[in-house]
Amino acid sequence: MNADKKCTVCMIENDHNKFRADYLESKGIEIVNAGFSVDSIALIKNQSNLFILMMPDSYPLSIKGICLYIRDLCLEEDKTLFICAGDDVMAEVKKDIPKLFITGTYRPSGEMMMQLSNDILACFSNNVIARRSILMIDSDLEYMEKMNTFLEDKFSVTLIKPDMGLVNRHIAYTNVLVIGMDSMITVWGNALLFAMVERWQKLNDLKLVFLARNKGEQQVFNYIKIESATCISKETHPKKNAAYLINNYASEFPKL
């Protein structure tokens, strides 16, 4: 989500008692409601940059059609999507909306609804308020943690393993994405990894940094066609790579 957009959430549900919006509204976030119909969603989709699908207890064809419509919105526009559903319905929804488009999923319980509220608030606060955010993805968290010791006083750094759900949760408010090549290719494979990276970069205007063994750089640029992408060596001391990020990307972040 871009900083110049309104803090508006589109709540798509039939039962308006499922979600208490007063907590978010008290934080200055506007909640607009729509039922499960294309017409009602179309009326307010342009004023909203975050969608919540509060799924009913069944998944008839009419609801499936709405999910496909939301999927296309997420594909065509920069929209953040949260889904709340029971396990059976969620399994059906995920057949129609790939995980790539979903920022977070929740069961309809009180505890999970509070987590949903907090995650929505985090999306807005981390995008509308200036951030200096780096997301690092690698199975080798030890190396990333060493880099972070030299970064944490200058940036907000999040370290995660290559898990799609975690990536989707953080990617919307990331400025610089650092990808550990070895583990990511092992988990997802070349083609899928680079397809997702190009999508993330397009939607969120990310700066991309690949962390590879010395022979991995050419492999990166055989696939990635993004001019701003760079590659640094994992054979280099973490302090030196941290200094590279500071020297090359500090100017990309909003001033705090």
N, C-alpha and C positions, 0 to 999 in steps of 0.2 A: 504494500500500500504506500502511496506517495504522501509526502508531508502536506501537500496542499489540498488533499481531499478532506471532506467532512468526516467527523467521527460518527458515522451512521451504520447501524446494524439492521439488516433485513431479516426478520424472524419469520420463517415459513412454517406454519403449524395450523392445525385445525382446533386444537384444544389449548386455549390461551392460558389455562391454569397450570400448564406443565412447567413453565419457566417464569421465575420472578425477575422482572426486568428492573425493579426499583434500585437494586444495588448498582448496576451499571449506569442507570440514569443519574444516580447521585454523584457519579464520577464524571458527568458531563457527556456521556455517550447517548446519542439519540437512538431509540428503538422504534422501528417501523414494522408493522405486522402485515403479513400477506398469507392468504390461504393457499391450499394446494391447487392453484389454477394458474395457467400461463398468463392470463389477462391481469390478475392481481399482482403477480410478480413483475410483469413488464411495466406496470405503472410506476413502480418505485425502484427498479433495478439501477437506474442511472444515478440516483442519489445515495446509493449504498455501496460500500466497498468491502463489506464482510457479510456473508450469508450464513445463517444457521438453519439447517434442516432438522426440525423436530418431527421425526418420523412417527406415523401411527403404528398400531400393533399388527397391521397386515400390509401386504405389498401388492395391491391390485394393479391392473394395467394403467389406470388413470394416474396413480402415484408414480409408477415406473416412468410414464411420460414426463412428469415434472422433473424427475431425477435426470433424465436425459437432457432436458432443457437447461437445468442447472449445470450439468457437465459441459454443455456447449458454451454457456456463459463464461465458465472458468477457463475454457480453452481460448476463447476469443478476447477476453478482457482480463485485466489484473484484479481478480476477485479472490478473496480468502474464504475458505469453506470449512465450517464445522458441522458435524453430523451427530445427532443423538438418536439412538435406536436400540431396541433389544437385540440380542445376539442373532436370532433367526432373520429378522428384517435386515440387520446390518450386513449379514452375509449376502443377502440378495442385492442390496444397494451397491456393495463393492463389485458386483459383477458388471454393473452399469457405469459406475464412476470409479476410474482407476485411483489407486492410492496416491498417485502423483498429484492429483488435484485436491486431496483432502488434507487439511492442516491438522485436524484432530477429531477423534471419535470418542463418544461417551455413552454410557448406559444411563437410562432415565432414573437415576437415584439422587437423593438429596446431596450426597457427598460429591457425586460426579457433576451435578449441576453447579455446585460452587466452584469446582475445578474448571468447568467450562467458562464461568464468569471471569475467573482469574486469568485464564488463557486469552479470552477476548480482550480484557483490559490490558494485558501484556502486549498484545498485537498493536493496539492503538498507542500505548505509552511509548513503545519502542520504535514506532514509526513517526508519529506526529511530533514527539519530543526528540530533539537531536540526539543521535546515538553515534558512538564510535565502536562499532560491533564487528568482530571477527568470528566466523564460525569455522572450526577445524574438524575435519572428519578423517578418522584413521583408526584402524584396529590397534596400532602401536601408540597407545595413549601416553606411554612413558616419554617418548620423544617430544610429543606435543606439549606435555606438562612442563618439560624443561624449557621449551620455547616460551611458554606462557609466563614463566617466572620473570622474563625480561619484557613482557608485553603488558602485564596486568595493571601496571600503574598508569598506562597510557590509553588502554582500550578496554572495552568489555569483551572478554574472550569466552566463547563457549566451546567445550571439547566434547565430541560425541563419537561413538562408534558408527560404522556404516549401516544405519538402520533407517529405512525410508520414512517411518512414522516420525522419528526424531528430526530428521532433516526437514520434513514438511512443517513441523512445528516451529522451527527456528528460521527457516530460509527467508520468510517475508520481511524480517527486520535485520538482515545481515548486509553489511557493506562490502566486506571482503570474505571470499570463500576460499579456504585452504584445504586442498584435497590430497590425502595420502594415497598415491597412485597404486602401490602394491596391493594394499588390502582392499581398496575399492574395486579394482579389476577382478580380484579373486572372488569377491562377493557378488558383483553384478555383471561382470564381463565388459569388454570394450564398448560394444555398440550401444548397449543400454545405458552405461555410465555416461558416455559422451552425449547421447541424445538428451538425457535428463539435465546434464550440465548446461547445454545450450538453451534448453527451455528455462531453467532457473535464471540464467544470465539475461535472457530476453525479457522476462517478466519483471525482474527485480533490479536490473541494471547493476549487476554485481561486478566487482573486480575479482578475477579468477587467478589463483596461484596454485600450481600443482607441485607437490612435494614428491620427488621421484629419486630412485637410485640413479647413479651416473648414466646408465645406459637407457634410462626410461624417458628422457626428454624427447627424443625423436618419435617415440611411440605416441606421446601426447599430441604432437603437432601433425602426425599422420591423420589424426581423427578430428582434432579441434581446429575450427576455422575462425576463431574469435581473435581479432588482432590484439586486443588488450590482455589476453591470457599470457601468463608467464610461468616459467618452471624453475624451481630451485632444487638443489641437491640435498638428499637426505644424508649424504656422506659428510656434509658440512656441519660444523658445531652448531647446536641449537641457538646459541647466543648470536652467532653471525647471521643466521637466517632471520632471527627476531629483529636484528638491526636492519636487515633488508626491508622487512615489512614496515618498520617505523619510518625509514628514510624515503620509501617509495609510495607509501599509502596514507601517511598522516594528513596530507593535504586533501585527500578525498573525503575526509570526515567533516561533518558540521562542527563548528566551534561550540564548545560547551559554555 
